[in-house]
């Protein structure tokens, strides 16, 4: 009877060790799978990269237009319109003055550039 108890205790210990080892392996495999899934979710595919690059280039082109329009020393107008095409803000500025107008800067940050026509820059406030 003593040997049966001894064997069953050894069997229980061996099974416990085996279950612990299986638990460790399963946890590592699951963690590795989650890491790979996370990497795939945080990686841009080629079409997403091209789309973002295009948006950045478009924004830079708009900024270049704005900068070019202020290079001459003549008076320029900036008009910011709301969602319903109502004029929210209008100001005459030159290159040095526009950097000092905080209200204008805040409005321009929240607006989309529409066009430059006859020394007037037109913007629409984003929704």
RAGI-V997239 format. One record per residue. RES is the residue in one letter. PHI is phi as a letter, one per 40 degrees, with the letter a starting at -180 (* if undefined). Layout:
res: <RES	RES>
phi: <PHI	PHI>
//
This chain:
res: <X	X	X	X	X	X	X	X	X	X	X	X	X	X	X	X	X	X	X	X	X	X	X	X	X	X	X	X	X	X	X	X	X	X	X	X	X	X	X	X	X	X	X	X	X	X	X	X	X	X	X	X	X	X	X	X	X	X	X	X	X	X	X	X	X	X	X	X	X	X	X	X	X	X	X	X	X	X	X	X	X	X	X	X	X	X	X	X	X	X	X	X	X	X	X	X	X	X	X	X	X	X	X	X	X	X	X	X	X	X	X	X	X	X	X	X	X	X	X	X	X	X	X	X	X	X	X>
phi: <*	c	c	c	c	c	c	c	c	c	c	c	c	c	c	c	c	c	c	c	c	c	c	c	c	c	c	c	c	c	c	c	c	c	c	c	c	c	c	c	c	c	b	c	c	c	c	c	c	c	c	c	c	c	c	c	c	c	c	c	c	c	c	c	c	c	c	c	c	c	c	c	c	c	c	b	b	b	b	b	b	c	c	c	g	c	c	c	a	b	a	c	b	b	d	c	c	c	c	c	c	c	c	c	d	c	c	c	c	c	b	b	c	c	a	b	a	f	f	b	c	b	b	b	c	c	c>
//
